[in-house]
Amino acid sequence: MDRIIGHGLRFYGCHGVLEEEQHNPQPFEVDFELWLDLAAAGQRDDLGQTVDYGQVFQVIRQVVEEEHYKLLEALAERLAGVLLEQFAAIQEVDITVYKPQAPVAGDFKYFAVKIHRARL
């Protein structure tokens, strides 16, 4: 199966268990891999035969910036679900959500959740 991949999408959102995280936007990054058949798009050079990754970016932006979740797991599930719902060509999706400023004492680059979901 073919894939469309996006890495390092950056947004500010209010996700977290702590009260301040639910009201003060902080940075989040998202990676996605969309599993779909790209043969027709490649053969015909036709955007209508694929998924427009610009639209995927906007859908992810809307969820991260406008919705609120306590857990990264819930945010990742929502992202996977909305992509499978809104883009019929997608058969499977990998979503990774990174939280580089998690309220954890210590030196780290980020905490992340990665999920894989398939169309039923």
Biopython code that builds the backbone (N, CA, C, O; Angstrom):
import numpy as np
from Bio.PDB.StructureBuilder import StructureBuilder

atoms = [
    (1, "MET", "N", (0.851, -1.178, 0.000)),
    (1, "MET", "CA", (0.000, 0.000, 0.000)),
    (1, "MET", "C", (0.893, 1.237, 0.000)),
    (1, "MET", "O", (1.941, 1.266, 0.645)),
    (2, "ASP", "N", (0.464, 2.236, -0.724)),
    (2, "ASP", "CA", (1.213, 3.489, -0.844)),
    (2, "ASP", "C", (0.926, 4.390, 0.359)),
    (2, "ASP", "O", (-0.020, 4.158, 1.112)),
    (3, "ARG", "N", (1.758, 5.417, 0.524)),
    (3, "ARG", "CA", (1.592, 6.310, 1.661)),
    (3, "ARG", "C", (1.840, 7.760, 1.289)),
    (3, "ARG", "O", (2.679, 8.067, 0.441)),
    (4, "ILE", "N", (1.103, 8.640, 1.931)),
    (4, "ILE", "CA", (1.380, 10.078, 1.960)),
    (4, "ILE", "C", (1.827, 10.368, 3.382)),
    (4, "ILE", "O", (1.169, 9.964, 4.342)),
    (5, "ILE", "N", (2.948, 11.070, 3.516)),
    (5, "ILE", "CA", (3.571, 11.277, 4.827)),
    (5, "ILE", "C", (3.731, 12.770, 5.093)),
    (5, "ILE", "O", (4.162, 13.528, 4.224)),
    (6, "GLY", "N", (3.379, 13.174, 6.299)),
    (6, "GLY", "CA", (3.628, 14.540, 6.764)),
    (6, "GLY", "C", (4.317, 14.475, 8.113)),
    (6, "GLY", "O", (3.872, 13.756, 9.008)),
    (7, "HIS", "N", (5.412, 15.231, 8.264)),
    (7, "HIS", "CA", (6.170, 15.210, 9.522)),
    (7, "HIS", "C", (6.383, 16.633, 10.037)),
    (7, "HIS", "O", (6.637, 17.568, 9.278)),
    (8, "GLY", "N", (6.269, 16.753, 11.343)),
    (8, "GLY", "CA", (6.616, 18.009, 11.998)),
    (8, "GLY", "C", (5.598, 19.121, 11.832)),
    (8, "GLY", "O", (5.970, 20.295, 11.818)),
    (9, "LEU", "N", (4.311, 18.780, 11.705)),
    (9, "LEU", "CA", (3.278, 19.805, 11.645)),
    (9, "LEU", "C", (3.202, 20.452, 13.015)),
    (9, "LEU", "O", (3.047, 19.749, 14.014)),
    (10, "ARG", "N", (3.308, 21.779, 13.090)),
    (10, "ARG", "CA", (3.385, 22.476, 14.377)),
    (10, "ARG", "C", (2.146, 23.331, 14.609)),
    (10, "ARG", "O", (1.722, 24.096, 13.744)),
    (11, "PHE", "N", (1.579, 23.178, 15.806)),
    (11, "PHE", "CA", (0.384, 23.920, 16.186)),
    (11, "PHE", "C", (0.455, 24.258, 17.666)),
    (11, "PHE", "O", (1.279, 23.718, 18.404)),
    (12, "TYR", "N", (-0.428, 25.168, 18.090)),
    (12, "TYR", "CA", (-0.582, 25.486, 19.511)),
    (12, "TYR", "C", (-1.989, 25.088, 19.924)),
    (12, "TYR", "O", (-2.968, 25.468, 19.282)),
    (13, "GLY", "N", (-2.081, 24.316, 21.008)),
    (13, "GLY", "CA", (-3.369, 23.849, 21.473)),
    (13, "GLY", "C", (-3.403, 23.745, 22.986)),
    (13, "GLY", "O", (-2.379, 23.875, 23.657)),
    (14, "CYS", "N", (-4.599, 23.507, 23.513)),
    (14, "CYS", "CA", (-4.821, 23.383, 24.955)),
    (14, "CYS", "C", (-5.202, 21.945, 25.275)),
    (14, "CYS", "O", (-6.381, 21.592, 25.318)),
    (15, "HIS", "N", (-4.187, 21.126, 25.498)),
    (15, "HIS", "CA", (-4.399, 19.718, 25.811)),
    (15, "HIS", "C", (-3.535, 19.354, 27.001)),
    (15, "HIS", "O", (-2.346, 19.674, 27.037)),
    (16, "GLY", "N", (-4.127, 18.691, 27.969)),
    (16, "GLY", "CA", (-3.376, 18.263, 29.135)),
    (16, "GLY", "C", (-4.289, 18.070, 30.326)),
    (16, "GLY", "O", (-5.434, 18.524, 30.335)),
    (17, "VAL", "N", (-3.768, 17.395, 31.319)),
    (17, "VAL", "CA", (-4.527, 17.080, 32.523)),
    (17, "VAL", "C", (-4.578, 18.279, 33.469)),
    (17, "VAL", "O", (-5.587, 18.498, 34.139)),
    (18, "LEU", "N", (-3.508, 19.045, 33.525)),
    (18, "LEU", "CA", (-3.444, 20.177, 34.455)),
    (18, "LEU", "C", (-4.335, 21.324, 34.009)),
    (18, "LEU", "O", (-4.513, 21.554, 32.813)),
    (19, "GLU", "N", (-4.883, 22.030, 34.959)),
    (19, "GLU", "CA", (-5.780, 23.158, 34.677)),
    (19, "GLU", "C", (-5.127, 24.185, 33.751)),
    (19, "GLU", "O", (-5.761, 24.652, 32.805)),
    (20, "GLU", "N", (-3.885, 24.535, 34.012)),
    (20, "GLU", "CA", (-3.223, 25.549, 33.187)),
    (20, "GLU", "C", (-3.030, 25.073, 31.743)),
    (20, "GLU", "O", (-3.048, 25.887, 30.820)),
    (21, "GLU", "N", (-2.848, 23.773, 31.544)),
    (21, "GLU", "CA", (-2.699, 23.235, 30.185)),
    (21, "GLU", "C", (-4.006, 23.339, 29.399)),
    (21, "GLU", "O", (-3.993, 23.414, 28.170)),
    (22, "GLN", "N", (-5.123, 23.342, 30.107)),
    (22, "GLN", "CA", (-6.425, 23.391, 29.463)),
    (22, "GLN", "C", (-6.812, 24.809, 29.045)),
    (22, "GLN", "O", (-7.792, 25.000, 28.325)),
    (23, "HIS", "N", (-6.037, 25.809, 29.498)),
    (23, "HIS", "CA", (-6.366, 27.204, 29.201)),
    (23, "HIS", "C", (-5.247, 27.971, 28.512)),
    (23, "HIS", "O", (-5.501, 29.004, 27.893)),
    (24, "ASN", "N", (-4.017, 27.487, 28.607)),
    (24, "ASN", "CA", (-2.873, 28.175, 28.014)),
    (24, "ASN", "C", (-2.307, 27.341, 26.870)),
    (24, "ASN", "O", (-1.770, 26.257, 27.098)),
    (25, "PRO", "N", (-2.426, 27.841, 25.636)),
    (25, "PRO", "CA", (-1.908, 27.067, 24.493)),
    (25, "PRO", "C", (-0.416, 26.762, 24.645)),
    (25, "PRO", "O", (0.366, 27.583, 25.124)),
    (26, "GLN", "N", (-0.060, 25.571, 24.225)),
    (26, "GLN", "CA", (1.337, 25.146, 24.209)),
    (26, "GLN", "C", (1.598, 24.437, 22.883)),
    (26, "GLN", "O", (0.655, 24.035, 22.202)),
    (27, "PRO", "N", (2.857, 24.280, 22.513)),
    (27, "PRO", "CA", (3.156, 23.677, 21.212)),
    (27, "PRO", "C", (2.908, 22.164, 21.193)),
    (27, "PRO", "O", (3.152, 21.458, 22.172)),
    (28, "PHE", "N", (2.422, 21.704, 20.056)),
    (28, "PHE", "CA", (2.264, 20.290, 19.761)),
    (28, "PHE", "C", (2.758, 20.067, 18.346)),
    (28, "PHE", "O", (2.631, 20.943, 17.490)),
    (29, "GLU", "N", (3.320, 18.899, 18.102)),
    (29, "GLU", "CA", (3.700, 18.512, 16.748)),
    (29, "GLU", "C", (2.970, 17.238, 16.391)),
    (29, "GLU", "O", (2.691, 16.408, 17.257)),
    (30, "VAL", "N", (2.659, 17.082, 15.114)),
    (30, "VAL", "CA", (1.949, 15.915, 14.623)),
    (30, "VAL", "C", (2.666, 15.381, 13.391)),
    (30, "VAL", "O", (3.051, 16.140, 12.501)),
    (31, "ASP", "N", (2.838, 14.076, 13.354)),
    (31, "ASP", "CA", (3.279, 13.361, 12.148)),
    (31, "ASP", "C", (2.112, 12.497, 11.704)),
    (31, "ASP", "O", (1.366, 11.972, 12.530)),
    (32, "PHE", "N", (1.961, 12.353, 10.392)),
    (32, "PHE", "CA", (0.940, 11.438, 9.898)),
    (32, "PHE", "C", (1.482, 10.615, 8.739)),
    (32, "PHE", "O", (2.353, 11.058, 7.990)),
    (33, "GLU", "N", (0.947, 9.414, 8.610)),
    (33, "GLU", "CA", (1.160, 8.566, 7.440)),
    (33, "GLU", "C", (-0.212, 8.064, 7.027)),
    (33, "GLU", "O", (-0.925, 7.440, 7.814)),
    (34, "LEU", "N", (-0.565, 8.342, 5.798)),
    (34, "LEU", "CA", (-1.850, 7.931, 5.250)),
    (34, "LEU", "C", (-1.602, 6.794, 4.276)),
    (34, "LEU", "O", (-0.799, 6.927, 3.352)),
    (35, "TRP", "N", (-2.281, 5.684, 4.477)),
    (35, "TRP", "CA", (-2.124, 4.503, 3.640)),
    (35, "TRP", "C", (-3.280, 4.469, 2.643)),
    (35, "TRP", "O", (-4.442, 4.387, 3.040)),
    (36, "LEU", "N", (-2.960, 4.532, 1.349)),
    (36, "LEU", "CA", (-3.966, 4.528, 0.305)),
    (36, "LEU", "C", (-3.338, 4.130, -1.024)),
    (36, "LEU", "O", (-2.115, 4.075, -1.148)),
    (37, "ASP", "N", (-4.167, 3.859, -2.001)),
    (37, "ASP", "CA", (-3.689, 3.489, -3.332)),
    (37, "ASP", "C", (-3.446, 4.762, -4.137)),
    (37, "ASP", "O", (-4.379, 5.516, -4.412)),
    (38, "LEU", "N", (-2.198, 4.995, -4.510)),
    (38, "LEU", "CA", (-1.826, 6.206, -5.247)),
    (38, "LEU", "C", (-1.576, 5.947, -6.736)),
    (38, "LEU", "O", (-1.131, 6.847, -7.449)),
    (39, "ALA", "N", (-1.853, 4.741, -7.211)),
    (39, "ALA", "CA", (-1.556, 4.390, -8.599)),
    (39, "ALA", "C", (-2.284, 5.301, -9.582)),
    (39, "ALA", "O", (-1.657, 5.835, -10.497)),
    (40, "ALA", "N", (-3.582, 5.490, -9.416)),
    (40, "ALA", "CA", (-4.353, 6.305, -10.359)),
    (40, "ALA", "C", (-3.867, 7.750, -10.363)),
    (40, "ALA", "O", (-3.751, 8.364, -11.424)),
    (41, "ALA", "N", (-3.583, 8.295, -9.185)),
    (41, "ALA", "CA", (-3.088, 9.675, -9.106)),
    (41, "ALA", "C", (-1.751, 9.811, -9.827)),
    (41, "ALA", "O", (-1.524, 10.778, -10.554)),
    (42, "GLY", "N", (-0.875, 8.841, -9.620)),
    (42, "GLY", "CA", (0.435, 8.884, -10.261)),
    (42, "GLY", "C", (0.359, 8.699, -11.765)),
    (42, "GLY", "O", (1.089, 9.353, -12.510)),
    (43, "GLN", "N", (-0.507, 7.825, -12.213)),
    (43, "GLN", "CA", (-0.643, 7.559, -13.647)),
    (43, "GLN", "C", (-1.341, 8.696, -14.379)),
    (43, "GLN", "O", (-1.009, 8.989, -15.527)),
    (44, "ARG", "N", (-2.297, 9.334, -13.730)),
    (44, "ARG", "CA", (-3.092, 10.379, -14.387)),
    (44, "ARG", "C", (-2.644, 11.794, -14.026)),
    (44, "ARG", "O", (-3.121, 12.763, -14.617)),
    (45, "ASP", "N", (-1.738, 11.919, -13.068)),
    (45, "ASP", "CA", (-1.289, 13.234, -12.598)),
    (45, "ASP", "C", (-2.500, 14.085, -12.202)),
    (45, "ASP", "O", (-2.634, 15.237, -12.613)),
    (46, "ASP", "N", (-3.390, 13.471, -11.380)),
    (46, "ASP", "CA", (-4.689, 14.060, -11.073)),
    (46, "ASP", "C", (-4.894, 14.136, -9.565)),
    (46, "ASP", "O", (-4.965, 13.105, -8.896)),
    (47, "LEU", "N", (-4.989, 15.342, -9.028)),
    (47, "LEU", "CA", (-5.194, 15.549, -7.597)),
    (47, "LEU", "C", (-6.488, 14.907, -7.119)),
    (47, "LEU", "O", (-6.584, 14.498, -5.962)),
    (48, "GLY", "N", (-7.475, 14.815, -7.989)),
    (48, "GLY", "CA", (-8.746, 14.212, -7.630)),
    (48, "GLY", "C", (-8.661, 12.718, -7.350)),
    (48, "GLY", "O", (-9.608, 12.129, -6.831)),
    (49, "GLN", "N", (-7.524, 12.096, -7.693)),
    (49, "GLN", "CA", (-7.333, 10.661, -7.486)),
    (49, "GLN", "C", (-6.527, 10.353, -6.232)),
    (49, "GLN", "O", (-6.134, 9.210, -6.000)),
    (50, "THR", "N", (-6.284, 11.381, -5.428)),
    (50, "THR", "CA", (-5.470, 11.205, -4.223)),
    (50, "THR", "C", (-6.090, 12.006, -3.080)),
    (50, "THR", "O", (-7.233, 12.453, -3.183)),
    (51, "VAL", "N", (-5.355, 12.184, -2.011)),
    (51, "VAL", "CA", (-5.783, 13.013, -0.886)),
    (51, "VAL", "C", (-4.899, 14.258, -0.879)),
    (51, "VAL", "O", (-3.672, 14.155, -0.888)),
    (52, "ASP", "N", (-5.511, 15.402, -0.863)),
    (52, "ASP", "CA", (-4.801, 16.680, -0.853)),
    (52, "ASP", "C", (-4.191, 16.896, 0.532)),
    (52, "ASP", "O", (-4.917, 17.123, 1.500)),
    (53, "TYR", "N", (-2.871, 16.827, 0.631)),
    (53, "TYR", "CA", (-2.254, 16.944, 1.949)),
    (53, "TYR", "C", (-2.396, 18.339, 2.538)),
    (53, "TYR", "O", (-2.240, 18.510, 3.747)),
    (54, "GLY", "N", (-2.684, 19.323, 1.728)),
    (54, "GLY", "CA", (-3.007, 20.654, 2.254)),
    (54, "GLY", "C", (-4.309, 20.633, 3.045)),
    (54, "GLY", "O", (-4.428, 21.287, 4.081)),
    (55, "GLN", "N", (-5.284, 19.877, 2.547)),
    (55, "GLN", "CA", (-6.540, 19.726, 3.281)),
    (55, "GLN", "C", (-6.333, 18.912, 4.552)),
    (55, "GLN", "O", (-6.934, 19.206, 5.585)),
    (56, "VAL", "N", (-5.486, 17.889, 4.477)),
    (56, "VAL", "CA", (-5.171, 17.092, 5.667)),
    (56, "VAL", "C", (-4.551, 17.997, 6.731)),
    (56, "VAL", "O", (-4.912, 17.908, 7.905)),
    (57, "PHE", "N", (-3.632, 18.855, 6.335)),
    (57, "PHE", "CA", (-2.996, 19.799, 7.261)),
    (57, "PHE", "C", (-4.054, 20.658, 7.950)),
    (57, "PHE", "O", (-4.007, 20.841, 9.166)),
    (58, "GLN", "N", (-5.003, 21.182, 7.186)),
    (58, "GLN", "CA", (-6.031, 22.053, 7.753)),
    (58, "GLN", "C", (-6.952, 21.304, 8.723)),
    (58, "GLN", "O", (-7.354, 21.860, 9.745)),
    (59, "VAL", "N", (-7.285, 20.064, 8.415)),
    (59, "VAL", "CA", (-8.113, 19.258, 9.310)),
    (59, "VAL", "C", (-7.374, 19.018, 10.626)),
    (59, "VAL", "O", (-7.956, 19.164, 11.701)),
    (60, "ILE", "N", (-6.107, 18.654, 10.544)),
    (60, "ILE", "CA", (-5.313, 18.429, 11.751)),
    (60, "ILE", "C", (-5.191, 19.723, 12.549)),
    (60, "ILE", "O", (-5.330, 19.712, 13.772)),
    (61, "ARG", "N", (-4.934, 20.826, 11.874)),
    (61, "ARG", "CA", (-4.832, 22.125, 12.552)),
    (61, "ARG", "C", (-6.113, 22.438, 13.317)),
    (61, "ARG", "O", (-6.063, 22.851, 14.475)),
    (62, "GLN", "N", (-7.243, 22.246, 12.680)),
    (62, "GLN", "CA", (-8.512, 22.564, 13.317)),
    (62, "GLN", "C", (-8.711, 21.749, 14.602)),
    (62, "GLN", "O", (-9.116, 22.296, 15.629)),
    (63, "VAL", "N", (-8.430, 20.465, 14.544)),
    (63, "VAL", "CA", (-8.608, 19.617, 15.720)),
    (63, "VAL", "C", (-7.644, 20.027, 16.832)),
    (63, "VAL", "O", (-8.062, 20.197, 17.977)),
    (64, "VAL", "N", (-6.364, 20.186, 16.510)),
    (64, "VAL", "CA", (-5.366, 20.502, 17.544)),
    (64, "VAL", "C", (-5.618, 21.875, 18.156)),
    (64, "VAL", "O", (-5.495, 22.043, 19.369)),
    (65, "GLU", "N", (-5.969, 22.859, 17.329)),
    (65, "GLU", "CA", (-6.095, 24.217, 17.829)),
    (65, "GLU", "C", (-7.473, 24.548, 18.417)),
    (65, "GLU", "O", (-7.576, 25.430, 19.269)),
    (66, "GLU", "N", (-8.531, 23.857, 17.976)),
    (66, "GLU", "CA", (-9.875, 24.239, 18.399)),
    (66, "GLU", "C", (-10.533, 23.273, 19.374)),
    (66, "GLU", "O", (-11.470, 23.655, 20.074)),
    (67, "GLU", "N", (-10.063, 22.032, 19.434)),
    (67, "GLU", "CA", (-10.641, 21.069, 20.365)),
    (67, "GLU", "C", (-9.700, 20.919, 21.563)),
    (67, "GLU", "O", (-8.536, 21.313, 21.502)),
    (68, "HIS", "N", (-10.217, 20.346, 22.648)),
    (68, "HIS", "CA", (-9.435, 20.228, 23.875)),
    (68, "HIS", "C", (-9.554, 18.807, 24.435)),
    (68, "HIS", "O", (-10.651, 18.262, 24.561)),
    (69, "TYR", "N", (-8.397, 18.222, 24.767)),
    (69, "TYR", "CA", (-8.347, 16.871, 25.327)),
    (69, "TYR", "C", (-7.366, 16.853, 26.494)),
    (69, "TYR", "O", (-6.386, 17.598, 26.511)),
    (70, "LYS", "N", (-7.644, 15.999, 27.459)),
    (70, "LYS", "CA", (-6.720, 15.839, 28.578)),
    (70, "LYS", "C", (-5.532, 14.983, 28.181)),
    (70, "LYS", "O", (-4.404, 15.267, 28.583)),
    (71, "LEU", "N", (-5.770, 13.940, 27.399)),
    (71, "LEU", "CA", (-4.721, 12.974, 27.065)),
    (71, "LEU", "C", (-4.285, 13.068, 25.608)),
    (71, "LEU", "O", (-5.095, 13.307, 24.712)),
    (72, "LEU", "N", (-2.981, 12.874, 25.391)),
    (72, "LEU", "CA", (-2.474, 12.783, 24.019)),
    (72, "LEU", "C", (-3.136, 11.628, 23.285)),
    (72, "LEU", "O", (-3.369, 11.703, 22.078)),
    (73, "GLU", "N", (-3.439, 10.560, 24.015)),
    (73, "GLU", "CA", (-4.100, 9.408, 23.411)),
    (73, "GLU", "C", (-5.454, 9.800, 22.806)),
    (73, "GLU", "O", (-5.806, 9.351, 21.716)),
    (74, "ALA", "N", (-6.200, 10.633, 23.517)),
    (74, "ALA", "CA", (-7.509, 11.074, 23.026)),
    (74, "ALA", "C", (-7.359, 11.976, 21.811)),
    (74, "ALA", "O", (-8.133, 11.865, 20.861)),
    (75, "LEU", "N", (-6.377, 12.862, 21.828)),
    (75, "LEU", "CA", (-6.120, 13.739, 20.685)),
    (75, "LEU", "C", (-5.727, 12.911, 19.465)),
    (75, "LEU", "O", (-6.229, 13.152, 18.367)),
    (76, "ALA", "N", (-4.842, 11.946, 19.643)),
    (76, "ALA", "CA", (-4.407, 11.092, 18.533)),
    (76, "ALA", "C", (-5.577, 10.284, 17.972)),
    (76, "ALA", "O", (-5.714, 10.156, 16.756)),
    (77, "GLU", "N", (-6.416, 9.741, 18.846)),
    (77, "GLU", "CA", (-7.597, 8.989, 18.392)),
    (77, "GLU", "C", (-8.527, 9.876, 17.578)),
    (77, "GLU", "O", (-9.031, 9.459, 16.535)),
    (78, "ARG", "N", (-8.755, 11.091, 18.048)),
    (78, "ARG", "CA", (-9.631, 12.021, 17.333)),
    (78, "ARG", "C", (-9.055, 12.339, 15.961)),
    (78, "ARG", "O", (-9.787, 12.355, 14.971)),
    (79, "LEU", "N", (-7.758, 12.591, 15.893)),
    (79, "LEU", "CA", (-7.135, 12.899, 14.607)),
    (79, "LEU", "C", (-7.276, 11.736, 13.633)),
    (79, "LEU", "O", (-7.638, 11.937, 12.474)),
    (80, "ALA", "N", (-6.995, 10.533, 14.092)),
    (80, "ALA", "CA", (-7.125, 9.366, 13.221)),
    (80, "ALA", "C", (-8.565, 9.205, 12.752)),
    (80, "ALA", "O", (-8.816, 8.956, 11.573)),
    (81, "GLY", "N", (-9.502, 9.347, 13.672)),
    (81, "GLY", "CA", (-10.904, 9.175, 13.326)),
    (81, "GLY", "C", (-11.399, 10.190, 12.322)),
    (81, "GLY", "O", (-12.103, 9.837, 11.376)),
    (82, "VAL", "N", (-11.041, 11.444, 12.516)),
    (82, "VAL", "CA", (-11.522, 12.486, 11.609)),
    (82, "VAL", "C", (-10.898, 12.336, 10.218)),
    (82, "VAL", "O", (-11.562, 12.603, 9.217)),
    (83, "LEU", "N", (-9.647, 11.917, 10.141)),
    (83, "LEU", "CA", (-9.028, 11.715, 8.827)),
    (83, "LEU", "C", (-9.676, 10.552, 8.088)),
    (83, "LEU", "O", (-9.945, 10.656, 6.891)),
    (84, "LEU", "N", (-9.927, 9.455, 8.776)),
    (84, "LEU", "CA", (-10.599, 8.319, 8.140)),
    (84, "LEU", "C", (-12.026, 8.684, 7.738)),
    (84, "LEU", "O", (-12.531, 8.198, 6.726)),
    (85, "GLU", "N", (-12.667, 9.527, 8.520)),
    (85, "GLU", "CA", (-14.043, 9.936, 8.231)),
    (85, "GLU", "C", (-14.125, 10.892, 7.047)),
    (85, "GLU", "O", (-15.008, 10.758, 6.200)),
    (86, "GLN", "N", (-13.217, 11.850, 6.986)),
    (86, "GLN", "CA", (-13.318, 12.917, 5.985)),
    (86, "GLN", "C", (-12.675, 12.577, 4.644)),
    (86, "GLN", "O", (-12.980, 13.217, 3.637)),
    (87, "PHE", "N", (-11.796, 11.589, 4.614)),
    (87, "PHE", "CA", (-11.101, 11.251, 3.367)),
    (87, "PHE", "C", (-11.315, 9.775, 3.063)),
    (87, "PHE", "O", (-10.625, 8.916, 3.612)),
    (88, "ALA", "N", (-12.265, 9.487, 2.194)),
    (88, "ALA", "CA", (-12.676, 8.116, 1.910)),
    (88, "ALA", "C", (-11.550, 7.264, 1.326)),
    (88, "ALA", "O", (-11.562, 6.045, 1.494)),
    (89, "ALA", "N", (-10.595, 7.864, 0.656)),
    (89, "ALA", "CA", (-9.512, 7.106, 0.019)),
    (89, "ALA", "C", (-8.526, 6.522, 1.030)),
    (89, "ALA", "O", (-7.827, 5.556, 0.722)),
    (90, "ILE", "N", (-8.463, 7.092, 2.224)),
    (90, "ILE", "CA", (-7.514, 6.622, 3.230)),
    (90, "ILE", "C", (-7.995, 5.284, 3.789)),
    (90, "ILE", "O", (-9.127, 5.166, 4.258)),
    (91, "GLN", "N", (-7.122, 4.281, 3.732)),
    (91, "GLN", "CA", (-7.450, 2.962, 4.255)),
    (91, "GLN", "C", (-6.915, 2.750, 5.670)),
    (91, "GLN", "O", (-7.541, 2.074, 6.486)),
    (92, "GLU", "N", (-5.756, 3.334, 5.948)),
    (92, "GLU", "CA", (-5.137, 3.240, 7.273)),
    (92, "GLU", "C", (-4.416, 4.547, 7.548)),
    (92, "GLU", "O", (-4.047, 5.277, 6.629)),
    (93, "VAL", "N", (-4.221, 4.830, 8.836)),
    (93, "VAL", "CA", (-3.536, 6.058, 9.215)),
    (93, "VAL", "C", (-2.663, 5.798, 10.435)),
    (93, "VAL", "O", (-3.061, 5.099, 11.367)),
    (94, "ASP", "N", (-1.474, 6.372, 10.411)),
    (94, "ASP", "CA", (-0.599, 6.445, 11.585)),
    (94, "ASP", "C", (-0.585, 7.900, 12.020)),
    (94, "ASP", "O", (-0.403, 8.800, 11.200)),
    (95, "ILE", "N", (-0.775, 8.126, 13.301)),
    (95, "ILE", "CA", (-0.715, 9.471, 13.867)),
    (95, "ILE", "C", (0.252, 9.443, 15.042)),
    (95, "ILE", "O", (0.160, 8.576, 15.911)),
    (96, "THR", "N", (1.174, 10.390, 15.065)),
    (96, "THR", "CA", (2.037, 10.597, 16.226)),
    (96, "THR", "C", (1.846, 12.031, 16.688)),
    (96, "THR", "O", (1.983, 12.970, 15.903)),
    (97, "VAL", "N", (1.527, 12.196, 17.980)),
    (97, "VAL", "CA", (1.371, 13.521, 18.575)),
    (97, "VAL", "C", (2.503, 13.704, 19.580)),
    (97, "VAL", "O", (2.701, 12.879, 20.472)),
    (98, "TYR", "N", (3.240, 14.800, 19.421)),
    (98, "TYR", "CA", (4.382, 15.115, 20.285)),
    (98, "TYR", "C", (4.032, 16.306, 21.182)),
    (98, "TYR", "O", (3.396, 17.267, 20.748)),
    (99, "LYS", "N", (4.460, 16.218, 22.429)),
    (99, "LYS", "CA", (4.263, 17.305, 23.389)),
    (99, "LYS", "C", (5.632, 17.693, 23.944)),
    (99, "LYS", "O", (6.094, 17.114, 24.927)),
    (100, "PRO", "N", (6.279, 18.677, 23.312)),
    (100, "PRO", "CA", (7.646, 19.020, 23.714)),
    (100, "PRO", "C", (7.755, 19.800, 25.019)),
    (100, "PRO", "O", (8.837, 19.865, 25.603)),
    (101, "GLN", "N", (6.669, 20.387, 25.485)),
    (101, "GLN", "CA", (6.724, 21.158, 26.729)),
    (101, "GLN", "C", (5.831, 20.542, 27.806)),
    (101, "GLN", "O", (5.164, 21.258, 28.553)),
    (102, "ALA", "N", (5.824, 19.236, 27.877)),
    (102, "ALA", "CA", (5.036, 18.544, 28.903)),
    (102, "ALA", "C", (5.507, 18.978, 30.291)),
    (102, "ALA", "O", (6.701, 19.196, 30.498)),
    (103, "PRO", "N", (4.583, 19.104, 31.239)),
    (103, "PRO", "CA", (4.954, 19.558, 32.583)),
    (103, "PRO", "C", (5.575, 18.437, 33.411)),
    (103, "PRO", "O", (4.990, 17.959, 34.382)),
    (104, "VAL", "N", (6.767, 18.036, 33.005)),
    (104, "VAL", "CA", (7.500, 16.958, 33.665)),
    (104, "VAL", "C", (8.866, 17.507, 34.058)),
    (104, "VAL", "O", (9.568, 18.088, 33.230)),
    (105, "ALA", "N", (9.239, 17.326, 35.308)),
    (105, "ALA", "CA", (10.545, 17.781, 35.764)),
    (105, "ALA", "C", (11.613, 16.884, 35.164)),
    (105, "ALA", "O", (11.593, 15.667, 35.350)),
    (106, "GLY", "N", (12.538, 17.487, 34.450)),
    (106, "GLY", "CA", (13.614, 16.710, 33.860)),
    (106, "GLY", "C", (13.952, 17.198, 32.468)),
    (106, "GLY", "O", (13.276, 18.059, 31.906)),
    (107, "ASP", "N", (15.008, 16.630, 31.929)),
    (107, "ASP", "CA", (15.508, 17.005, 30.615)),
    (107, "ASP", "C", (14.978, 16.003, 29.591)),
    (107, "ASP", "O", (15.264, 14.810, 29.692)),
    (108, "PHE", "N", (14.212, 16.470, 28.612)),
    (108, "PHE", "CA", (13.660, 15.602, 27.580)),
    (108, "PHE", "C", (13.380, 16.423, 26.327)),
    (108, "PHE", "O", (13.258, 17.647, 26.387)),
    (109, "LYS", "N", (13.282, 15.744, 25.208)),
    (109, "LYS", "CA", (12.954, 16.408, 23.945)),
    (109, "LYS", "C", (11.440, 16.513, 23.772)),
    (109, "LYS", "O", (10.932, 17.565, 23.385)),
    (110, "TYR", "N", (10.722, 15.436, 24.053)),
    (110, "TYR", "CA", (9.262, 15.427, 23.970)),
    (110, "TYR", "C", (8.727, 14.128, 24.541)),
    (110, "TYR", "O", (9.461, 13.159, 24.734)),
    (111, "PHE", "N", (7.446, 14.133, 24.803)),
    (111, "PHE", "CA", (6.686, 12.913, 25.049)),
    (111, "PHE", "C", (5.751, 12.763, 23.857)),
    (111, "PHE", "O", (5.305, 13.762, 23.292)),
    (112, "ALA", "N", (5.450, 11.527, 23.466)),
    (112, "ALA", "CA", (4.644, 11.316, 22.267)),
    (112, "ALA", "C", (3.762, 10.093, 22.408)),
    (112, "ALA", "O", (4.030, 9.184, 23.194)),
    (113, "VAL", "N", (2.696, 10.103, 21.615)),
    (113, "VAL", "CA", (1.814, 8.961, 21.469)),
    (113, "VAL", "C", (1.706, 8.672, 19.982)),
    (113, "VAL", "O", (1.481, 9.576, 19.177)),
    (114, "LYS", "N", (1.871, 7.392, 19.619)),
    (114, "LYS", "CA", (1.734, 6.998, 18.219)),
    (114, "LYS", "C", (0.662, 5.928, 18.136)),
    (114, "LYS", "O", (0.692, 4.951, 18.884)),
    (115, "ILE", "N", (-0.295, 6.115, 17.218)),
    (115, "ILE", "CA", (-1.347, 5.119, 17.022)),
    (115, "ILE", "C", (-1.477, 4.775, 15.539)),
    (115, "ILE", "O", (-1.106, 5.561, 14.667)),
    (116, "HIS", "N", (-2.004, 3.605, 15.281)),
    (116, "HIS", "CA", (-2.293, 3.141, 13.926)),
    (116, "HIS", "C", (-3.744, 2.688, 13.906)),
    (116, "HIS", "O", (-4.153, 1.858, 14.717)),
    (117, "ARG", "N", (-4.516, 3.231, 12.983)),
    (117, "ARG", "CA", (-5.917, 2.860, 12.865)),
    (117, "ARG", "C", (-6.227, 2.556, 11.396)),
    (117, "ARG", "O", (-5.679, 3.170, 10.481)),
    (118, "ALA", "N", (-7.122, 1.588, 11.207)),
    (118, "ALA", "CA", (-7.530, 1.181, 9.860)),
    (118, "ALA", "C", (-9.033, 1.358, 9.710)),
    (118, "ALA", "O", (-9.791, 1.284, 10.677)),
    (119, "ARG", "N", (-9.432, 1.590, 8.491)),
    (119, "ARG", "CA", (-10.853, 1.684, 8.174)),
    (119, "ARG", "C", (-11.496, 0.336, 8.431)),
    (119, "ARG", "O", (-10.945, -0.701, 8.060)),
    (120, "LEU", "N", (-12.650, 0.345, 9.058)),
    (120, "LEU", "CA", (-13.364, -0.901, 9.342)),
    (120, "LEU", "C", (-14.142, -1.377, 8.143)),
    (120, "LEU", "O", (-14.803, -2.413, 8.208)),
]
sb = StructureBuilder()
sb.init_structure("model")
sb.init_model(0)
sb.init_chain("A")
sb.init_seg("    ")
for serial, (resi, resn, name, xyz) in enumerate(atoms, 1):
    if name == "N":
        sb.init_residue(resn, " ", resi, " ")
    sb.init_atom(name, np.array(xyz, "f"), 0.0, 1.0, " ", f" {name:<3s}", serial, name[0])
structure = sb.get_structure()
